[in-house]
Amino acid sequence: MISNEVEEIKNRLDIIEVIGGYIKLIKAGRNYKALCPFHQEKTPSFIVSPEKQIWHCFGCGRGGDIFTFVMEIEHLDFYETLKILARRAGIELKKENPQKKSQRQKFLSISEIATKFFETQLWKSNSGRKILNYLKKRGLDNETIKKWRIGWIPDDWQSLSNFLAQKYSIEDLIQVGLSIAKKNNPNEVYDRFRSRIIFPIFDLNNQPIAFSGRIFGKDESQAKYINTPETILYQKSYQLMGLNFANRVIREKNFCILVEGNLDVILSHQSGHENTVAPCGTGFTSEQAKIISRYTNNLAIAFDSDEAGQNATVRTIGLTLKQKFNVSVVQICKKDPADLILENPELWNKSVKNRTPAIDFYFQKIIKNQPETILEKKKIIEKILPLIQTITDPIEKDEWIKRLSQETDIRENIIHQELDRMKKKANIYYPTTQEFNHSNNKPPEKKIFKNRLEERLLLLLFWGNENKLDIYSKIEKIKEEYFFNSLNLKIFQIIKKFYNQDIKSIINQTPSELSPYLSQIVFDVDKIKNYSVKLFDQEFEDIIARLEEKFIKKKIIFLSQELAQLEKYQSLNNNSPNEEMKLKRIKLSELILQQKQIQEKIFNQKYE
């Protein structure tokens, strides 16, 4: 099994040697530090723990184990990284499950054959001539059409399915997303793409894994674009169109252009901006942002100029600032980049060169007119502060606060106060050793907020583990339904499973996709290294009570809503309360009493 091989690799390789092969590490107490290779900084915030075999950058927030580091720095996927580290550790990998491997290879073969079918229809069929003329009118030259392997499928219900069915089963064609089963006869299929220009979507090895089809012909009432559904080859939230051609250029230029459409990205490449990518059939996602961040943290957004495109730009600014990108906006005078490049490629070049800083664009969109009344100013502040709150770079955040102060004529210190108020609602507070050692020897629990209690609980369990306490007795008190965050729940399940092993062993048995989240929690154990067992017990009991109270509160809200619906139905029909309503009211009363008792317990713990 791969999980066993990963654990063995982690046990054999030393993280200091692996990371030290890429960057210069300096000893700093028990740990090592370095300038982060993933973002620009002058003071080292990249920390590596040889004891726990993890790394974390407190500047950009990245972190994890040896696998995540090599994946990030080499721009590799997990399986490529697994092969590299296995060779380094002298471990022979077991062969991939033949059935799964053969299915993946089979689907890649189907996609390749389908791509050639589409290309043949474009270049050699009678109907394809019209499509070629259309593509050339849109500004594409023959070299670009061939490079991107653009194709065509006529208005025929089964031409592709019949062609592929000579070699592959109907089930294969459905699973790869090229055919759809008929409702009245599941044993028969029809083509997903009909009368459409086909744009293949490639993986980083230039293999077609999915398709995007633009309608062309008499029936343009259908959806303008349709895409391959998600398959074992293609997950749209993790895929960027054009990245197979753009990744090297993005890294060289240290700059990426993000556009919306297929023609936008293709024409941008043709015009010389080969550092351009686009999301695939979805709004831009945080997963796609993380992929771009492997190559650069400089991003220019060049979405369509219509209202939908501008709204998407505002949303993407917030998403990418949160991930520490330097964001700008390419403002265009035409509907989309493709139209602008077709009409005036030089103007497109100038627009990219003279792109607008995100802060200027954002304020232009939010503030249409100079606010005059207090209400108008409050509305602007309420709209912009949530975005400012997500900005992690202190200099960037300061610039936004200054700008907001200037635009609303509200003093900066007032805006800072409002930000602090918002922060208190959203953030957990990690107390310092000095604060733990205050006079009455109690944790400053008033600063621990409900919606981040889960992470604090995990932190305490790791502290207890490191200090060789009996944490199983604590784990037994924790119900899985207390976790509303799925990542926190997964980490808790790992701690529960391996509670009697040390932190390093737990980390080694943690899937690599969880290690960035785990590294932050584990490194924070050092922040409470002088915590006493008494304080540990006090805070643990307090957090359990608060999580239980939060869980019961959710149940009360849900049951109250159910009762309200039942009472509304009863009132409309002039019915007397039935047995179900009576039981729900009893249950609600019990929950409210239970909640009150827990709240009293929390209050008493605070003043014991």
C-alpha positions in Angstrom: 0.0 0.0 0.0 1.2 3.5 -0.8 0.5 4.7 2.8 3.0 2.2 4.1 5.6 3.2 1.5 5.1 6.9 2.4 5.6 6.1 6.1 8.8 4.1 5.4 10.2 6.9 3.2 9.5 9.5 6.0 11.3 7.2 8.5 14.3 6.7 6.3 14.9 10.3 5.1 15.9 13.2 7.3 13.9 16.4 6.5 17.0 18.5 7.2 19.0 16.7 4.6 16.2 16.8 2.0 15.3 20.5 2.5 19.0 21.4 3.0 19.6 20.2 -0.5 17.5 23.0 -1.8 18.0 25.9 0.6 20.5 27.1 3.2 19.3 26.1 6.7 20.7 27.8 9.9 20.5 26.1 13.3 18.2 28.0 15.6 17.8 26.2 19.0 16.1 22.9 18.5 15.0 23.9 15.0 16.5 25.2 11.7 15.4 28.4 10.0 15.8 29.8 6.5 14.6 32.4 4.1 11.4 31.0 2.6 11.9 29.7 -1.0 8.2 30.3 -1.7 7.9 34.0 -1.1 10.2 37.0 -0.9 11.4 38.0 2.6 14.3 39.6 4.4 13.9 37.9 7.8 13.8 34.1 8.0 10.3 32.8 8.8 10.8 29.3 7.3 11.2 26.9 10.2 12.1 23.1 10.0 11.8 20.8 13.0 14.2 17.8 12.9 12.4 16.3 15.9 9.0 16.3 14.3 10.2 16.1 10.7 8.0 19.0 9.5 8.4 22.5 8.1 6.3 25.6 8.2 6.7 29.2 7.0 5.1 31.7 9.3 5.3 34.3 6.5 3.3 32.7 3.7 1.6 30.0 5.7 2.9 27.0 3.7 4.0 24.0 5.6 4.0 20.2 5.7 6.4 17.3 5.5 9.2 16.3 3.0 6.6 15.3 0.4 4.8 18.7 0.4 8.1 20.5 0.3 9.4 18.6 -2.8 6.0 18.9 -4.5 6.0 22.7 -3.9 9.6 23.4 -4.9 9.8 21.0 -7.8 6.3 21.7 -9.1 5.5 18.0 -9.1 2.4 16.0 -8.3 2.3 13.5 -5.4 3.1 10.4 -7.5 6.1 12.0 -9.2 7.4 13.1 -5.7 6.8 9.6 -4.3 9.1 8.2 -7.0 11.9 10.7 -6.4 11.9 10.3 -2.6 11.6 6.5 -2.9 14.7 6.4 -5.1 16.5 8.6 -2.6 15.4 6.4 0.3 16.4 3.2 -1.5 12.9 1.9 -1.5 11.4 0.0 -4.4 7.8 1.0 -4.9 5.2 -1.6 -5.2 3.5 -1.6 -8.6 0.3 0.5 -8.8 -2.9 -1.5 -8.7 -2.9 -2.9 -12.3 -6.7 -2.4 -12.6 -6.6 1.3 -11.5 -3.5 1.9 -13.6 -4.9 0.2 -16.7 -8.2 2.2 -16.3 -6.3 5.5 -16.2 -4.1 4.5 -19.1 -7.2 3.4 -21.0 -9.0 6.7 -20.4 -5.9 8.6 -21.5 -5.9 6.5 -24.7 -9.6 7.2 -25.3 -9.0 11.0 -24.8 -6.0 10.9 -27.2 -8.0 9.0 -29.9 -11.0 11.4 -29.4 -8.6 14.4 -29.8 -7.3 13.0 -33.1 -10.9 12.3 -34.2 -11.9 16.0 -33.5 -8.7 17.2 -35.3 -9.5 15.1 -38.4 -13.1 16.5 -38.5 -11.7 20.0 -38.4 -9.0 19.6 -41.0 -10.4 17.0 -43.4 -14.2 17.2 -43.3 -16.4 19.4 -45.4 -18.1 20.9 -42.4 -14.6 21.5 -40.8 -13.7 24.1 -43.5 -16.4 26.5 -42.1 -15.0 26.1 -38.6 -11.4 26.8 -39.8 -12.6 30.0 -41.4 -14.4 31.0 -38.2 -11.3 30.3 -36.1 -9.1 32.3 -38.5 -11.6 35.2 -38.4 -11.3 35.1 -34.6 -7.6 35.7 -35.0 -6.1 32.1 -34.7 -3.4 31.1 -37.1 -2.8 27.5 -38.3 0.2 27.0 -36.0 -1.8 28.0 -32.9 -4.8 25.8 -34.0 -2.4 22.8 -34.3 -0.5 23.6 -31.1 -3.6 23.6 -29.0 -5.1 20.7 -31.0 -8.4 22.4 -31.6 -11.0 20.2 -33.2 -14.6 20.0 -34.4 -17.5 17.5 -34.1 -20.4 17.8 -36.5 -24.1 17.8 -35.7 -24.3 14.0 -35.4 -25.7 12.2 -32.4 -23.3 9.2 -32.4 -20.4 9.8 -34.7 -17.7 9.8 -31.9 -19.4 7.1 -29.8 -19.7 4.7 -32.8 -16.1 5.4 -33.7 -14.8 4.7 -30.1 -17.1 1.8 -29.5 -15.1 -0.2 -32.1 -12.4 -0.6 -29.4 -13.9 0.5 -26.0 -17.0 -0.4 -24.0 -20.0 1.9 -23.6 -19.2 2.1 -19.9 -15.7 3.4 -20.6 -17.1 6.1 -22.9 -19.6 7.2 -20.3 -16.9 7.2 -17.5 -14.5 9.2 -19.5 -17.2 11.8 -20.1 -17.5 11.6 -23.9 -20.8 9.7 -24.2 -24.1 9.9 -22.3 -26.5 6.9 -21.8 -30.0 7.2 -23.2 -32.6 7.5 -20.5 -35.0 5.0 -22.1 -32.2 2.6 -23.0 -29.0 2.7 -20.8 -27.3 0.3 -23.1 -27.3 2.9 -25.9 -25.4 6.2 -25.8 -25.1 9.5 -27.7 -22.3 12.0 -28.0 -21.9 14.6 -25.3 -20.4 17.0 -27.8 -22.4 17.7 -30.9 -22.0 20.6 -33.4 -19.2 22.1 -31.3 -15.7 23.4 -31.7 -13.5 21.3 -29.3 -10.8 22.7 -27.1 -8.8 19.9 -25.4 -7.7 20.5 -21.8 -4.2 19.1 -21.1 -2.4 17.8 -18.1 1.2 19.0 -17.4 2.5 16.1 -19.6 0.5 17.6 -22.6 -1.9 14.7 -22.6 -5.5 15.6 -23.3 -7.6 14.7 -20.2 -10.9 16.6 -20.9 -12.6 18.8 -23.4 -14.5 22.1 -23.6 -16.9 22.5 -26.5 -18.3 25.7 -28.0 -21.6 25.5 -29.8 -21.4 26.3 -33.5 -24.2 26.0 -36.0 -27.9 26.5 -36.4 -29.0 25.5 -32.9 -27.1 28.1 -30.8 -30.0 28.2 -28.2 -28.0 25.5 -26.3 -25.4 26.3 -23.7 -22.5 28.2 -25.4 -19.9 26.0 -23.7 -20.1 22.6 -22.2 -17.2 20.7 -20.6 -16.3 17.2 -19.7 -17.7 16.2 -16.3 -15.3 15.3 -13.5 -13.6 11.9 -14.1 -10.6 10.1 -12.7 -8.5 12.2 -15.1 -10.1 15.5 -14.6 -11.1 17.6 -11.5 -12.0 21.0 -12.8 -11.2 22.9 -9.5 -7.6 21.7 -9.8 -7.1 22.3 -13.5 -6.0 25.4 -15.4 -6.3 25.6 -19.1 -2.9 26.4 -20.7 -0.8 25.6 -17.7 1.0 22.8 -19.7 2.3 25.5 -22.0 2.6 28.3 -19.5 4.2 26.9 -16.4 7.8 27.3 -17.5 7.2 30.9 -18.8 5.3 31.9 -15.6 8.3 30.8 -13.5 10.8 32.6 -15.8 8.8 35.9 -15.9 7.6 35.5 -12.2 4.2 36.7 -13.4 0.9 35.0 -14.4 -2.0 36.4 -16.4 -5.4 34.9 -15.5 -8.2 35.1 -18.1 -11.7 33.6 -18.3 -12.2 31.9 -21.7 -10.6 29.4 -24.0 -10.0 31.9 -26.8 -8.8 34.5 -24.3 -6.0 32.2 -23.1 -5.1 30.8 -26.6 -4.9 34.3 -28.3 -3.0 35.7 -25.3 -0.4 33.0 -25.9 -0.4 33.7 -29.6 0.2 37.4 -29.0 3.4 36.6 -27.0 2.0 36.3 -23.4 2.6 32.7 -22.9 2.3 33.1 -19.1 -1.5 33.1 -19.4 -3.9 30.5 -17.9 -7.7 30.2 -17.4 -10.0 28.3 -15.1 -11.8 25.3 -16.7 -15.5 25.6 -16.7 -15.7 27.0 -13.2 -15.1 30.1 -11.2 -11.5 30.6 -10.1 -10.8 28.4 -7.0 -8.4 28.5 -4.1 -7.0 25.2 -5.3 -6.1 26.8 -8.6 -4.6 29.7 -6.8 -2.4 27.3 -4.9 -1.2 25.7 -8.1 -0.2 29.1 -9.6 1.6 30.0 -6.3 4.0 27.1 -7.0 5.3 29.2 -9.9 4.8 32.9 -8.9 3.0 35.1 -6.4 2.4 37.9 -9.0 -1.0 37.7 -10.6 -2.8 39.9 -13.1 -6.5 39.3 -13.5 -7.9 39.9 -17.0 -11.5 38.9 -16.9 -14.3 40.0 -19.1 -15.5 43.7 -19.0 -19.2 42.8 -18.4 -20.8 42.9 -15.0 -20.3 39.1 -14.4 -16.6 39.4 -15.3 -16.1 42.4 -13.1 -17.9 40.8 -10.1 -15.6 37.7 -10.7 -12.6 40.0 -10.6 -13.6 41.5 -7.2 -14.1 38.0 -5.8 -10.8 36.7 -7.2 -9.0 39.7 -5.7 -10.2 38.7 -2.3 -9.3 35.0 -2.8 -5.8 35.7 -4.1 -4.9 38.5 -1.5 -5.7 36.0 1.2 -3.0 33.7 -0.3 -0.4 36.5 -0.4 -0.5 37.2 -4.1 0.6 40.6 -5.5 -2.6 41.2 -7.4 -3.3 43.6 -10.3 -6.1 44.0 -12.8 -5.8 44.3 -16.6 -8.6 46.6 -17.6 -9.9 46.2 -21.2 -12.1 48.3 -23.4 -13.6 45.4 -25.3 -15.9 42.6 -24.0 -13.0 40.2 -23.4 -9.3 39.8 -24.0 -9.9 37.8 -27.2 -11.9 40.6 -28.8 -9.2 43.1 -27.8 -6.4 41.0 -29.1 -8.2 40.4 -32.4 -8.8 44.1 -33.0 -5.7 45.7 -31.4 -3.0 43.3 -30.1 -0.7 46.3 -29.3 -3.4 47.7 -27.0 -3.6 44.3 -25.3 0.1 44.5 -24.7 -0.1 48.0 -23.3 -3.1 47.0 -21.1 -1.1 44.2 -19.6 2.0 46.4 -19.1 -0.1 49.2 -17.5 -2.3 47.0 -15.4 -4.1 48.5 -12.4 -3.1 47.7 -8.8 -5.8 45.6 -7.1 -6.4 48.3 -4.5 -7.2 51.0 -7.1 -9.5 48.7 -9.0 -11.3 47.5 -5.9 -12.0 51.0 -4.6 -13.1 52.2 -8.0 -15.7 49.4 -8.1 -17.0 49.7 -4.5 -17.0 53.5 -4.3 -19.0 54.8 -7.2 -19.6 58.2 -5.7 -17.9 60.1 -2.8 -19.7 59.1 0.4 -21.1 62.0 2.3 -23.4 60.6 5.0 -22.3 58.5 7.9 -24.5 55.7 6.6 -22.8 55.7 3.2 -19.4 55.6 4.9 -20.4 52.7 7.1 -21.7 50.7 4.2 -18.4 51.1 2.3 -16.4 50.2 5.4 -18.6 47.1 5.9 -18.0 46.0 2.3 -14.2 46.5 2.3 -13.1 45.5 5.8 -13.8 41.8 5.4 -11.4 41.8 2.5 -8.8 43.8 4.4 -9.1 41.3 7.3 -8.0 38.5 5.0 -4.8 40.2 3.8 -1.9 38.6 5.7 0.9 40.9 4.5 1.2 43.8 7.0 2.5 46.4 4.5 -0.3 45.5 2.0 -2.9 45.6 4.8 -1.6 49.0 6.0 -1.9 50.5 2.5 -5.6 49.3 2.2 -6.4 50.8 5.6 -4.9 54.1 4.6 -6.8 54.1 1.4 -10.1 53.3 3.1 -9.4 56.1 5.6 -8.8 58.6 2.8 -11.9 57.5 0.8 -14.3 57.7 3.8 -12.6 60.4 5.8 -12.7 58.1 8.8 -9.6 58.1 11.0 -7.2 55.1 10.6 -7.3 54.3 14.3 -11.1 53.9 14.1 -10.7 51.5 11.2 -8.1 49.5 13.1 -10.5 49.3 16.1 -13.2 47.9 13.8 -10.7 45.4 12.4 -9.8 44.3 15.9 -13.4 43.9 16.8 -13.9 41.6 13.7 -10.7 39.7 14.5 -11.9 38.9 18.0 -15.0 37.3 16.5 -13.0 35.1 14.1 -9.6 34.3 15.5 -8.2 32.0 18.2 -5.7 33.6 20.6 -2.5 31.7 21.4 -1.4 32.9 24.9 2.3 33.4 25.6 4.1 31.7 28.4 4.2 34.9 30.4 0.4 35.2 30.1 0.0 31.6 31.3 2.0 32.4 34.4 -0.1 35.3 35.6 -1.0 35.6 39.3 -4.0 33.4 39.7 -2.5 30.7 37.4 -5.5 30.5 35.1 -5.4 30.6 31.3 -6.8 33.8 29.8 -9.7 31.8 28.4 -11.8 34.9 27.7 -9.7 35.3 24.5 -10.4 31.8 23.2 -13.2 32.1 20.7 -15.8 29.5 19.8 -15.3 29.2 16.1 -11.6 28.3 16.4 -11.8 26.1 19.5 -11.3 23.0 17.4 -7.7 23.9 16.5 -6.9 24.8 20.1 -8.2 21.4 21.2 -6.0 19.6 18.8 -3.1 21.8 20.0 -3.7 20.7 23.6 -3.8 17.0 22.6 -0.4 17.3 20.9 0.9 19.1 24.0 -0.4 16.3 26.2 1.2 13.8 23.9 4.6 15.5 23.9 4.5 15.7 27.7 3.6 12.0 27.9 0.2 12.5 29.6 -2.7 10.1 29.4 -4.4 11.8 26.5 -6.7 8.7 25.8 -8.8 9.6 28.8 -9.2 13.1 27.2 -9.9 11.7 23.7 -12.8 9.6 25.1 -14.5 12.9 26.1 -14.4 14.3 22.6 -17.3 13.5 20.2 -16.6 13.6 16.5 -19.8 15.7 16.0 -18.1 18.5 17.9 -16.0 19.2 14.8 -17.6 21.3 12.2 -14.3 21.6 10.1 -13.6 18.4 8.2 -9.9 18.9 8.2 -9.8 19.3 12.0 -12.0 16.1 12.2 -9.5 14.2 10.1 -6.6 15.3 12.2 -8.5 14.3 15.4 -9.2 10.9 14.0 -5.5 10.4 13.3 -4.6 11.5 16.8 -7.2 9.1 18.2 -5.9 6.2 16.1 -2.2 6.8 17.0 -2.6 8.4 20.4 0.0 6.2 22.1 2.8 7.1 19.6 5.0 10.2 19.6 4.3 13.3 17.5 6.8 12.3 14.8 5.2 8.9 14.4 1.8 10.5 14.1 3.0 13.0 11.5 4.6 10.2 9.5 1.3 8.4 9.4 -0.6 11.5 8.4 -1.6 11.9 4.7 0.6 14.5 3.0 -2.5 16.6 2.0 -3.2 17.2 5.7 0.4 18.0 6.6 0.3 21.8 5.8 -2.6 22.2 8.4 -0.9 19.8 10.8 2.4 21.6 10.7 0.9 24.9 11.9 -0.7 23.2 14.9 2.4 21.1 15.8 4.7 24.1 15.6 2.4 26.1 17.9 2.9 23.4 20.6 6.2 25.3 21.3 4.2 28.4 22.1 2.8 26.6 25.2 5.8 24.5 26.1 5.8 25.8 29.7 2.1 25.1 30.2 1.4 23.2 33.4 -0.7 20.1 33.7 -3.2 22.0 35.8 -3.7 24.6 33.1 -3.9 21.9 30.5 -6.7 20.2 32.4 -8.5 23.5 33.0 -8.4 24.6 29.5 -9.3 21.2 28.1 -12.4 20.9 30.2 -13.3 24.5 29.3 -13.0 23.9 25.5 -14.9 20.6 25.7 -17.7 22.4 27.5 -17.7 25.2 24.9 -17.7 22.8 21.9 -20.6 20.8 23.5 -22.5 24.0 24.1 -21.9 25.0 20.5 -23.1 21.6 19.2 -26.2 21.7 21.4 -26.9 25.3 20.2 -26.9 24.0 16.6 -29.3 21.3 17.5 -31.6 23.8 19.2 -31.6 26.0 16.1 -32.4 23.0 13.9 -35.2 21.7 16.1 -36.7 25.2 16.6 -36.9 25.5 12.8 -38.5 22.1 12.5 -41.1 23.1 15.1 -41.8 26.4 13.5 -42.6 24.6 10.2 -44.9 22.1 12.0 -46.7 24.9 13.9 -47.2 26.8 10.7 -48.7 23.7 9.1 -50.9 23.1 12.1 -52.1 26.7 12.2 -53.0 26.7 8.5 -55.0 23.5 8.8 -56.5 24.3 12.2 -55.1 21.1 13.7 -54.3 20.5 17.3 -50.7 19.6 18.2 -49.9 16.0 17.3 -47.6 13.5 19.1 -44.6 14.4 16.9 -44.9 18.1 17.9 -45.2 17.3 21.6 -42.1 15.1 21.5 -40.1 17.7 19.7 -41.1 20.4 22.2 -40.1 18.1 25.1 -36.8 17.5 23.3 -36.3 21.2 22.7 -36.9 21.9 26.4 -34.4 19.3 27.4 -31.7 20.8 25.0 -32.3 24.3 26.3 -31.9 23.0 29.9 -28.8 21.1 28.9 -27.4 24.2 27.3 -28.1 26.3 30.4 -26.3 23.8 32.6 -23.2 23.8 30.3 -23.2 27.6 30.3 -23.3 27.6 34.1 -20.4 25.1 34.1 -18.3 27.4 31.8 -19.1 30.4 34.0 -18.1 28.5 37.2 -14.9 27.2 35.6 -13.9 30.8 34.8 -14.2 31.9 38.4 -13.0 28.9 40.3 
